C-alpha cells in the first residue's frame, strides 16, 4: 500500500506529533506528498 500525505499530516509531523512521526518513519519508503502539499507547507 502507498500513502499520499496531506498538508495536515506534514504539519503534525513537523510539530513533533509522536503518532504521526512513528507512522511516517515506518512508512516513508511508500509515502509521498504532492507538489501542491509541498508548497502549502512551505508557506
Secondary structure in CASP SS format (residue, H / E / C, confidence):
PFRMAT SS
TARGET T0000
AUTHOR 0000-0000-0000
METHOD secondary structure of the structure
MODEL  1
X C 1.00
X C 1.00
X E 1.00
X E 1.00
X E 1.00
X C 1.00
X H 1.00
X H 1.00
X H 1.00
X H 1.00
X H 1.00
X H 1.00
X H 1.00
X H 1.00
X C 1.00
X C 1.00
X C 1.00
X H 1.00
X H 1.00
X H 1.00
X H 1.00
X H 1.00
X H 1.00
X H 1.00
X H 1.00
X H 1.00
X H 1.00
X H 1.00
X H 1.00
X H 1.00
X E 1.00
X E 1.00
X E 1.00
X C 1.00
X H 1.00
X H 1.00
X H 1.00
X H 1.00
X H 1.00
X H 1.00
X H 1.00
X H 1.00
X C 1.00
END
